[in-house]
């Protein structure tokens, strides 16, 4: 069982520069066809300073830093038992190419179901831009099968 002492556990902050090429690559990988995510001129015509990050891109900021890997190690969660249960986003401001974001995450809940056969770890994250403005809140639910 995952020790509930980890409720409140804070992951190492993660920082990510929003590179235009990477944003375009991600947009293409998810099948995005809206030119706002692919063409800087279309993005500017739509009122953005540069290409906006596709809606689910913020999830990648923390993955790249290794903070999630460290979380799994600290909570002793084997990758072979891990499922991605849920992901939600709440947006406050656009994130665009040229921005740098910082992700700060903490564990807000740990609970089990089915007599402990399934454990759930709820991680809440706040994403701020280089101006320290809140741009996105995220919630991730990890499921551990036993």
Long-range contacts (C-beta under 8 A, 24 or more apart in sequence): 1-112, 1-116, 1-119, 2-75, 2-76, 2-77, 2-110, 2-119, 2-121, 2-144, 3-75, 3-110, 4-110, 6-74, 6-75, 6-107, 6-110, 6-121, 7-107, 7-108, 7-109, 7-110, 8-106, 8-107, 9-71, 9-74, 9-75, 9-106, 9-107, 10-104, 10-105, 10-106, 11-62, 11-67, 11-68, 11-70, 11-71, 11-104, 11-105, 11-106, 11-123, 12-65, 12-67, 12-70, 13-67, 13-102, 13-103, 13-104, 14-61, 14-62, 14-64, 14-65, 14-67, 14-102, 14-103, 14-105, 15-61, 15-65, 15-100, 15-101, 15-102, 15-103, 16-60, 16-61, 16-64, 16-65, 16-100, 16-101, 16-103, 17-99, 17-100, 18-53, 18-95, 18-96, 18-97, 18-98, 18-99, 18-100, 18-101, 19-97, 20-50, 20-51, 20-97, 20-98, 23-51, 23-52, 23-53, 23-54, 23-57, 23-97, 24-51, 26-53, 26-54, 26-57, 26-60, 27-51, 27-54, 30-54, 30-56, 40-97, 43-96, 48-94, 48-96, 49-96, 49-98, 50-96, 50-97, 50-98, 51-96, 51-97, 52-94, 52-95, 52-96, 53-94, 53-95, 53-96, 53-97, 55-89, 55-91, 56-87, 56-89, 57-95, 58-89, 58-95, 58-101, 58-103, 58-127, 58-136, 58-138, 59-87, 59-138, 59-140, 61-101, 61-103, 61-127, 62-103, 62-105, 62-125, 65-103, 67-103, 67-105, 71-107, 71-123, 75-121, 77-121, 77-142, 77-144, 81-144, 81-145, 81-146, 82-142, 82-143, 82-144, 82-145, 83-142, 83-143, 83-144, 83-145, 84-140, 84-142, 84-143, 85-120, 85-141, 85-142, 85-143, 86-139, 86-140, 86-141, 87-138, 87-139, 87-140, 87-141, 88-138, 88-139, 89-136, 89-137, 89-138, 90-136, 90-137, 90-138, 91-135, 91-136, 92-133, 92-134, 92-135, 92-136, 92-137, 93-129, 93-133, 93-134, 93-135, 94-135, 95-127, 95-129, 95-135, 95-136, 99-129, 99-130, 100-129, 100-130, 101-127, 101-128, 101-129, 101-130, 101-135, 101-136, 102-127, 102-128, 103-127, 103-138, 104-128, 105-138, 116-146, 117-145, 117-146, 118-143, 118-144, 118-145, 118-146, 119-143, 119-144, 119-146, 120-144
